[in-house]
Amino acid sequence: MNLRKFLCAALATVSFAASAAVVTSPGVVYATGSYDPWGQTTNDDAMSTAFGASNWTKSYGFNTSLFTGSTFVYLDGSDGNALALNTFIGGNQAFIENYVFSGGRLLINAAPNEGASFNLGFGANLLYSGAQYNGSVSVTADGIAAGLANGGIATNYTGNYFGHALVTGAGISNLVQGNDVGGIVFGGKQFGSGYVAFGGQTATYYHDPVNDALALRVNQLLYVANAQPSNDVPEPAGLALFGVALAGMLVVRRRKA
């Protein structure tokens, strides 16, 4: 079966919550640094398969204008784009977190070939020191339940390497697990009214089986873009502290009265 037929068959079986609708343009954005990671355009292929070739926008460079009017944003700081992504998140963390908290869907992926570990926001960190490389990974039971293996694709992958980094942080579901050094290679969590996912994955060009790997990336994109957070919305730390302060003021006012 050729790649096009395989992906069409895989996508035909992709399913999500009944209330979800597949996200289409306007509002679907993929951004990387100053060049395509490793000179590969497999991320472009995955975006076109997931949303349609003319239904998404690509940006070389990270900036806040990408989020305006967007329902789903994919940021990839892999290879030599990691420092640029680190700088962008560090300078705009509150803005990015507010985008998701207000209902946006966001995927942040970075398999660095430069720099060190860095803060991804949302209480998450990307671990990268050269000791987090995974050449073998597996889609977990939670990942299968999330639809990452839809289309009957593989759940075990190898690569040189599949991942360069790991993701840590409270509340992050482990959807793709590293088998060499362990840890989360791809996972996500609800944040406010939105959903954010994180990954340390390289380009699917380096993964085997390669056709299934591209389909896996498509499933990841669709999963994040169509994630349906529960009605139990957690408060960000800032709002929680504000609530505590407000309650304290009311108690003081009552005592004075």
N, C-alpha and C positions, 0 to 999 in steps of 0.2 A: 504494500500500500504506500503511495507516495505521500510526501509531507502534507500537501494541501488537503488530500482526501482524509488523511488521518486527523488533522486538526478540525476539519469540518465535522467529522464523526464525533470527535471528543466534545466539541462545543455544543453539539445537538443534545447532549445528555446533561449539560451543566444545569443544576437546579439550585434554587435559593429559597428563602422563606417566601411564603405566598404573597406577602405584602411588598416584596422587593421587585423593583423593575430595573432592567439592565440600563446602566448609565450610558448616555450618549452625549455627543456634543450638542450645544455648547457646554463648556465647563469641564473638559477632561484634558489634563496637562501632564506631559512628561518633560522633566528638566534634568540635565546633567551638567557637568562642568564645561570647560572650554573645548572638549573633544569627546568623542564616543569612547567609553571604556574599552581598552585594548584594541581600539580601532574597529570594534564589532558593532553591528546594528541589530543584534538579536532582540534588544529591548524594543526597538522600533517595530520589529516583526510581531512581537507579542502584543504591543499596543494596537496595531492594525488588526490583528486577529481578534482581539477582545472587543474592540469598539468600532472597527471599520476604518479603513485607510484614511478617509477624509473627515473622521469624527473626533480627532484629537489634535492637540497643538504641542509642538516640540520647542524647547528652549535650550540653547547653549548658554549656560549661566543661571545662577540662582538669584531670584529677586522676589520681593513681596507682591509685585503686581501680578504674578502668576496665579495668586490665590483669589484675585478679584473675580467674582462671578463663576468660580470653579467649584464643582461638586466633588471632584476627585483630582488629587495631585500626587504624582509619583516623582520623588526626588532620588536620583542615583548618583552617589559620590564615589563610585568604585575606581580602582586603578589610581591614576594620578589626579583624581578630582576630589579626593577625601579632604584635603586641607580647605578647599573652597567651600565644601559642604559644612565642615566644622565651623568655619568663620561665619557662614550665613546663619546657621542655627544659633550659634552663640550670640550673634547680634540681634536676632529677631525671635528669640524663644517665646516671649510672651505673646507676640503676634501670631505665631504658628500654633501655639497651644489654644489660643482663643478661636482660631479658625476651626479647629476640630471640636472644641467644646461647644461651639455654636451649630454644629451639625455637619461639618466637613468630613471628608474621608481622605486619609493621607497614608502613603507608603513611603518610608524612608529606607533605602538600601545602600550599603556601602561595603565593598570588599577592597579595602585600601591596599595600595602599594607604596604608601608614604604616611608620615605622621605617626600618631599614637592613638590610644584609646580616647574617646571624647563623649561628651554629654549629648544625648539626642533630644533632650527635653522630655516631658511627660513622665518623669521619674525613671527614664530608661538610659542605659549607657551602651555604647559600642565598645567591645573589648578587642583591642588589636595591639599585639606586640610581637607577632611572628610565631606565637605559641598557640594560636587559636585556629590554625588551618585544619579543615576537615576535608579529606578526600572521599569520604563515604558518609552519606546521610540517609535518613529514613523519614518518610511522612508518618507522623504519629497517628494514634487513634483519633485524637482531637482534630488533626489535620484532615483525616479521611472524612470525619463527620462534617467538617467545614466545606467539603467539596473539592479539596485539592487533588484528589485522585479521580475526579469525574472523567468519564470517557474511557474508563478501564485502563488508564495509564499506570506505569510502574509506581511503586511506593518506595523503592530503594534505588539510590543513584550513587555513582562514583564520579570522580573528576580530578583534574590536576590544575587547580583544586576546585571543589564545589563551593567552598566557603573560605574566606580569609579572616572572618571575624565572627564574634558571638554577641548576642544581645542579652542583657540582664536588666532586671527591674521588677518591682512588685506588680502583680496582677497580669503579667504578660503570658498569654497562652503559648505553649510549646507546640507549634504546628509542624515544623521540620526540625528534626533532632540530629545533631552531629554524632557520628559513630566513632570517630577517631579520638577526639579530645572531649566529646560530649558537648552539652550546652545547646542553647537555642540558636539555630541558624535562621529561622523565620518564625515570627510570632506576632501577636497583636493584642490589643485590648480596647475596650470601650473607654472613651474619655468625654465626659459630659454627654452631649447629644450626638456625638460623632464617634468615629472609629479610627484608630491609628495602628499601623503595622510596621514592623522593623525587620530588616534582614542584613546578613553579612555575606550574601551570595555573589559569586562571580557571574560572568556572562554565560548563558546557556550553551554557547559554542564549546565550552570546556567541560560540559557535563555529558554523562553517558547513562542510559540511552538518550541520544541527542534529541530525537523527535519528541519523546515523552517529556524531556526536560523543558522544551519550548512550550509544550502543552501545560506543564506544571506552572510555568510562569504566567501563562494566560489565565489559568484557574486562580492563581494568587491575585492577579489584578482584578478579576471579576469578583472574587470573594471580598476584597477590601472595598471596592467601589460600591458594592451592594450590601455591605454589612448592615444589619438591622439591630442597633443597640436596644437594650431592654429599657423599660420605663423607669427603672430604678437608677436615676442619674446621680453619680457620685459628685460631691462638691470639690472643685479645685481648692487647694490650700488657702488661697487668698480669700475666697468667699467664705470658707469655713471660719477663718479667723475673724472676718468681719461680723459673722453671725454671733460669735462668742462675745466680741466687743459690744455689739448692740444689746445682747442679753444682759451684759454687765451694767450697761448704762441704764436699762430699764429697772434693774434691781435697785441701783443707787437712787434713781428717781422715786421709786416707791418708798424707800426707806426715808427719804427726805420729806415725802408727803405725809 
